[in-house]
C-alpha cells in the first residue's frame, strides 16, 4: 500500500526529495520542512502528483 511520492519546494518549485507514504492511512497531502539545495535554506516542501 506504500506509494512513492515527490516533494516540491514551495519557494523555488524544484522537486528535491522522494519518499514513501501509506495512502490508506494518510489521505491528506504531506507537508514537511526540509533543506532546499537550490534556495540554500529550510523551506516547506509539499507533496505533488
MOZI-V385239 format. One record per residue. OMEGA is omega in radians with two decimals (* if undefined). D_FIRST is the distance of its C-alpha to the first C-alpha in whole Angstrom. Layout:
((OMEGA & D_FIRST) (OMEGA & D_FIRST))
//
This chain:
((3.14 & 0) (-3.13 & 4) (3.11 & 6) (3.10 & 10) (3.11 & 12) (3.12 & 16) (-3.10 & 19) (3.11 & 22) (-3.14 & 25) (-3.12 & 27) (-3.04 & 30) (3.08 & 31) (3.07 & 28) (3.12 & 27) (-2.96 & 23) (-2.97 & 23) (2.94 & 20) (-3.14 & 16) (3.11 & 14) (-3.12 & 10) (3.06 & 8) (-3.06 & 6) (-3.14 & 7) (-3.10 & 7) (-3.13 & 9) (-3.13 & 11) (-3.10 & 12) (-3.13 & 15) (-3.08 & 16) (3.08 & 16) (-3.09 & 20) (3.02 & 21) (-3.09 & 24) (3.08 & 25) (3.11 & 28) (-3.13 & 28) (-3.11 & 30) (3.11 & 32) (-3.08 & 33) (3.07 & 34) (3.07 & 33) (3.12 & 30) (-3.14 & 28) (3.09 & 26) (-3.11 & 23) (3.09 & 20) (3.05 & 17) (3.13 & 18) (* & 16))
//
